[in-house]
Amino acid sequence: MSKTHVVEQGEHLSGIAAENGFSNFETIWNDSNNADLKKLRDPHVLFPGDKVFIPDLVAKNSPAPTDKVHRFVLSTQRLFLRLRIHDHDNQPIKNAPCELKVESEDAVDGKTDGQGFVQPNQEIAPDAREAALTVHIDKPAGKSASPPPPNTLLNFDLKIGNLNPETKLSGQQARLNNLGYFAGYTLNDLEQLLWAAEEFECDHLGAPVKARPKLVAVKLDDQSQGQESGDSPTETGIQDQKIRDSLRKSHGV
């Protein structure tokens, strides 16, 4: 039976589809009832409070004679976790051994390529919510005959599906923090968000800042929790479209 699903933090369309019996999230995404949401969102970067229409799950029958062997092909979409590692100077960390552990699965060994992407891309289950990445960085050996220094370990705890859209303050804050521009810890750290956006603008748009990026106040559901409201399409945070587009491009999503 069709219904409307209200998105919660950490949900994305592949997970929502799987929970409702769909092997391909595009069956839901391409439904005409989701046309307005499709214009606003990436299917895997939804926002709490977004409303996704879930159509009826239609059973498909394929008659075939019982005295022959038949091959049936299921249309589905595989889900991958794609990661890129940069240093504090925004340079890719190349050829670094790493291990990726997704929830209760065994850790998978990998290595970063010349652009800092963790290889291979790890296929994950639609309901995966957490992962842990460890990256090994070689320290350059000194000129003396002393033993080489130990490797540096970088550890990352990943919240799969928790990245919010770049039109929201929380999404801008997360992207800036991930890119090395400290934008604060809570939605009330507006001053720090502005400083981070200014630095990002200088580095990525190739021009000195003449005026602070335009910022609108975020609508909070609860001041103590600092959560943006999802019941309104009103955009929050930095309003400069050039900064938003550049931030999304630099972050990768």
C-alpha positions in Angstrom: 0.0 0.0 0.0 1.4 3.4 -1.0 2.4 5.8 1.8 4.5 8.9 2.6 7.7 8.4 4.4 9.2 11.3 6.5 13.0 11.2 6.3 14.9 10.9 9.6 18.6 11.9 10.1 20.9 9.3 8.6 18.4 8.0 6.0 19.0 7.9 2.3 16.9 6.6 -0.6 18.7 3.2 -1.1 18.0 2.4 2.6 14.4 3.6 2.4 13.8 1.6 -0.7 15.2 -1.6 0.8 13.1 -1.2 3.9 10.0 -1.1 1.8 10.9 -4.1 -0.4 12.3 -2.2 -3.5 15.5 -3.5 -5.0 16.0 -0.4 -7.1 15.6 3.0 -5.4 14.9 4.6 -8.8 11.4 3.1 -8.8 10.6 5.4 -5.9 12.7 8.3 -7.0 11.1 8.5 -10.5 7.5 8.3 -9.2 5.7 11.5 -10.3 4.7 12.2 -6.7 8.4 12.8 -5.9 9.0 15.2 -8.7 9.3 18.3 -6.5 11.7 16.6 -4.1 13.8 15.3 -7.0 14.4 18.9 -8.1 15.8 19.8 -4.7 17.7 16.8 -3.5 20.3 14.1 -4.3 18.6 10.8 -3.5 21.4 9.9 -1.1 21.6 13.4 0.5 18.2 13.8 1.9 17.2 16.1 4.8 15.3 15.2 8.0 11.6 16.1 7.4 11.7 15.5 3.6 8.6 13.6 2.5 9.2 10.7 0.1 6.2 9.1 -1.5 6.4 5.3 -1.5 4.3 3.7 -4.3 2.7 0.4 -4.2 5.0 -2.6 -4.5 3.8 -4.3 -7.6 4.4 -8.1 -8.0 5.6 -9.2 -11.4 4.6 -12.5 -12.9 6.6 -14.2 -15.7 4.9 -17.3 -16.9 7.2 -20.0 -18.2 6.9 -23.7 -19.0 8.1 -26.0 -16.2 9.9 -28.5 -18.4 12.7 -26.0 -19.3 15.4 -24.0 -17.5 14.8 -20.2 -17.4 17.0 -17.3 -16.3 15.4 -14.4 -14.5 17.4 -11.1 -14.1 16.6 -8.8 -11.1 17.1 -5.1 -11.7 18.9 -3.6 -8.7 21.3 -0.8 -7.7 24.5 -1.6 -5.9 25.6 0.9 -3.2 29.2 1.9 -2.7 31.1 4.0 -0.1 33.5 6.4 -1.9 36.1 8.1 0.2 38.9 10.6 -0.6 41.7 11.6 1.9 43.5 14.9 1.8 46.1 16.4 4.1 45.9 19.8 5.9 47.3 21.5 2.8 44.4 20.1 0.7 46.8 17.7 -1.1 45.7 14.1 -1.7 47.3 11.5 0.5 48.7 9.1 -2.1 49.5 5.4 -2.0 48.6 5.0 1.7 47.6 1.6 3.0 44.2 1.7 4.8 41.6 -0.5 6.3 37.8 0.1 6.1 35.4 -1.6 8.4 31.7 -1.3 7.8 29.6 -2.1 10.9 30.0 -5.8 11.8 31.7 -6.8 8.6 35.3 -7.8 8.5 37.8 -4.9 7.8 38.8 -4.7 4.1 42.4 -3.7 3.2 42.8 -1.0 0.6 45.1 1.8 -0.6 44.7 5.4 -1.7 45.4 6.1 -5.3 47.1 9.1 -6.9 44.1 11.4 -6.2 43.6 10.2 -2.6 40.6 8.0 -3.3 40.4 4.9 -1.2 40.6 1.8 -3.5 38.7 -0.3 -4.0 35.3 1.4 -3.5 33.6 -0.6 -0.9 30.1 -2.0 -1.6 27.8 -1.6 1.4 24.4 -2.8 2.4 21.5 -0.3 2.0 21.0 -0.3 5.8 24.6 0.4 6.7 24.9 3.4 9.1 28.5 3.4 10.4 32.0 2.7 9.2 35.6 3.2 10.5 38.6 4.0 8.3 42.2 3.8 9.3 44.9 5.3 7.0 48.7 4.6 7.4 51.0 7.4 6.5 54.7 6.9 6.2 56.9 9.4 7.9 60.0 10.4 5.9 63.2 8.8 7.2 65.9 11.0 8.6 69.4 11.3 7.3 70.9 9.6 10.4 71.4 5.9 10.8 68.7 5.8 13.4 65.7 3.5 12.8 62.9 5.0 10.6 60.1 6.7 12.6 56.8 4.7 13.0 53.9 5.3 10.7 51.2 7.8 11.5 47.7 6.5 11.9 44.7 8.5 10.8 41.4 7.2 12.2 38.0 8.3 10.9 34.6 7.4 12.3 32.0 7.7 9.5 28.3 8.2 9.8 26.9 6.9 6.5 23.9 8.9 5.2 24.3 11.7 7.7 25.5 14.4 5.3 22.8 17.0 4.8 22.2 19.1 1.6 24.6 22.0 0.9 21.6 24.4 1.0 21.3 23.7 4.8 23.6 25.2 7.4 24.3 21.8 8.9 25.3 20.5 5.4 27.6 23.5 4.8 29.2 23.1 8.2 29.9 19.4 7.7 31.4 19.9 4.3 33.7 22.8 5.5 34.8 20.7 8.5 35.5 17.7 6.3 37.6 19.9 3.9 39.7 21.3 6.8 37.9 24.6 7.3 36.7 24.6 10.9 33.1 25.8 10.8 32.1 25.1 14.4 30.5 22.2 16.3 26.8 23.3 16.5 24.3 25.2 14.4 24.7 28.2 16.8 28.4 28.6 15.8 27.4 31.1 13.1 30.4 33.4 13.5 32.8 30.4 13.0 30.8 29.3 10.0 31.3 32.7 8.4 35.0 32.7 9.1 35.3 29.2 7.5 33.2 30.2 4.5 35.5 33.3 4.0 38.6 31.2 4.0 37.1 28.7 1.6 36.0 31.5 -0.7 39.5 32.9 -0.8 41.1 29.5 -1.5 38.6 28.2 -4.1 37.1 31.1 -5.9 40.4 32.9 -6.6 39.5 36.4 -5.4 39.9 38.3 -2.1 36.8 38.6 0.1 35.2 42.0 -0.4 32.3 41.3 1.9 31.2 38.6 4.2 29.1 35.8 2.6 25.4 36.4 3.0 24.0 34.4 5.9 20.4 33.8 7.0 19.4 32.8 10.5 18.7 29.1 10.9 15.2 28.0 12.1 15.7 25.8 15.1 13.2 23.2 16.3 14.8 23.2 19.7 17.5 25.6 20.9 19.0 23.0 23.2 19.4 20.4 20.4 20.2 22.9 17.6 18.4 21.0 14.9 17.2 22.6 11.7 13.6 22.4 10.8 12.7 20.0 8.0 9.0 21.1 7.7 9.9 24.1 5.4 11.8 24.4 2.1 13.4 27.6 3.4 17.1 27.5 2.8 19.5 28.2 5.7 23.1 29.1 6.1 25.3 30.7 3.4 23.2 32.0 0.5 25.9 32.7 -2.0 25.3 30.3 -4.8 28.9 30.4 -6.1 30.2 29.3 -2.6 27.5 26.6 -2.4 28.4 25.2 -5.9 32.1 25.3 -5.2 31.6 23.7 -1.8 29.6 20.8 -3.3 32.1 20.3 -6.1 35.2 20.4 -3.8 33.5 17.9 -1.3 32.3 15.6 -4.1 28.7 15.6 -3.2 
